[in-house]
Amino acid sequence: MKYRRHPNGKGYVAVGAEVDASAFIDPTSYVEEGARVGPNARIGSGSWVEQSAAVGAGVVVGAHVHIGAAAIIGRGSKIGSHSRIGAKAVVIDGAHVDNDATIAPGEVVRRSAGGDYAKAA
């Protein structure tokens, strides 16, 4: 796999990934082929965005987060450090996922009243 350094943050972006110029990719993070990262998103240190995942506009991804293949992280969401988002999971726009959380493959997450993540009904 060939990677290029993203101009904003110098993170590794695979050929075939789409990363908006305003997004920040930490120099120790990877965005894989087919993944998309929207405007003003921020990918923290040591994080990994797998193939075909989508990270929406204004998303903040903490340090050492793994976003699985084809997962969708909605606009304005926040993913806490050391969290794992399973393949094909969906985090709804504006949702917050706590530090050290594990979201199962295919799970849908929405904002709960307390700001913690909650499974969609």
C-alpha positions as CSV (number, residue, x, y, z in Angstrom):
1,M,0.0,0.0,0.0
2,K,1.3,3.4,-0.9
3,Y,0.8,6.3,1.4
4,R,1.2,10.1,1.1
5,R,1.6,12.6,4.0
6,H,-1.5,14.8,4.5
7,P,-0.5,18.5,4.3
8,N,-2.4,19.3,7.5
9,G,-0.8,17.2,10.2
10,K,1.4,15.0,8.1
11,G,-0.5,11.8,8.8
12,Y,-0.4,8.8,6.4
13,V,-3.2,8.7,3.8
14,A,-3.4,5.8,1.4
15,V,-3.7,6.3,-2.3
16,G,-7.4,6.1,-3.0
17,A,-8.5,7.7,0.3
18,E,-10.3,11.1,0.3
19,V,-9.3,13.5,3.0
20,D,-10.5,17.1,3.0
21,A,-7.6,19.6,3.0
22,S,-9.0,21.2,6.2
23,A,-8.9,17.9,8.1
24,F,-6.1,17.3,10.5
25,I,-4.4,13.9,10.4
26,D,-1.9,13.4,13.2
27,P,1.6,12.3,11.9
28,T,1.2,8.9,13.7
29,S,-2.2,8.1,12.2
30,Y,-3.3,6.2,9.1
31,V,-6.3,6.6,6.8
32,E,-6.7,3.5,4.5
33,E,-7.8,3.2,0.9
34,G,-11.4,4.1,0.2
35,A,-11.8,5.9,3.5
36,R,-13.2,9.4,3.5
37,V,-12.5,12.1,6.1
38,G,-14.6,15.3,5.9
39,P,-13.9,19.0,6.4
40,N,-12.5,20.1,9.8
41,A,-12.3,16.6,11.1
42,R,-9.5,15.8,13.5
43,I,-7.8,12.4,13.7
44,G,-5.8,12.0,16.9
45,S,-2.4,10.4,17.4
46,G,-1.9,6.7,16.7
47,S,-5.4,6.3,15.3
48,W,-6.4,4.1,12.3
49,V,-9.3,4.6,9.9
50,E,-9.8,1.4,8.0
51,Q,-10.9,0.9,4.4
52,S,-14.1,2.5,3.2
53,A,-14.9,4.1,6.6
54,A,-16.4,7.6,6.6
55,V,-15.6,10.3,9.1
56,G,-17.9,13.2,8.8
57,A,-17.3,17.0,9.0
58,G,-16.1,18.3,12.3
59,V,-15.6,14.9,13.9
60,V,-13.0,14.7,16.7
61,V,-11.3,11.3,17.0
62,G,-9.1,10.9,20.1
63,A,-5.8,9.2,20.4
64,H,-5.3,5.5,19.6
65,V,-8.8,4.9,18.1
66,H,-9.5,2.1,15.7
67,I,-12.4,2.8,13.2
68,G,-13.3,-0.4,11.5
69,A,-13.9,-1.0,7.8
70,A,-17.0,0.7,6.4
71,A,-17.9,2.3,9.7
72,I,-19.7,5.7,9.5
73,I,-18.9,8.4,12.0
74,G,-21.5,11.2,11.7
75,R,-20.9,14.9,11.5
76,G,-19.8,16.6,14.7
77,S,-19.4,13.4,16.6
78,K,-16.6,12.9,19.2
79,I,-14.9,9.5,19.7
80,G,-12.9,9.2,22.9
81,S,-9.3,8.0,23.1
82,H,-8.6,4.3,23.0
83,S,-12.0,3.4,21.6
84,R,-12.7,0.7,19.1
85,I,-15.5,1.3,16.5
86,G,-16.4,-2.0,14.8
87,A,-16.8,-2.6,11.1
88,K,-20.0,-1.2,9.6
89,A,-20.9,0.5,12.9
90,V,-22.8,3.8,12.7
91,V,-22.2,6.7,15.0
92,I,-25.1,9.2,14.5
93,D,-24.4,12.9,13.9
94,G,-23.4,14.7,17.1
95,A,-23.0,11.5,19.2
96,H,-20.3,11.2,21.8
97,V,-18.4,7.9,22.5
98,D,-16.6,7.8,25.8
99,N,-12.9,6.9,26.2
100,D,-12.0,3.2,26.1
101,A,-15.4,2.3,24.6
102,T,-16.0,-0.7,22.3
103,I,-18.7,-0.4,19.7
104,A,-19.6,-3.8,18.2
105,P,-19.6,-4.4,14.4
106,G,-22.8,-3.1,12.9
107,E,-24.0,-1.4,16.1
108,V,-25.8,2.0,15.8
109,V,-24.9,4.6,18.4
110,R,-26.8,7.8,19.2
111,R,-26.5,10.5,21.8
112,S,-28.1,9.7,25.2
113,A,-29.3,12.3,27.7
114,G,-26.1,12.0,29.7
115,G,-23.8,12.5,26.8
116,D,-22.6,8.9,26.9
117,Y,-23.1,6.7,24.0
118,A,-26.2,4.5,23.8
119,K,-27.5,1.9,21.4
120,A,-30.2,3.0,19.0
121,A,-33.6,1.4,19.6
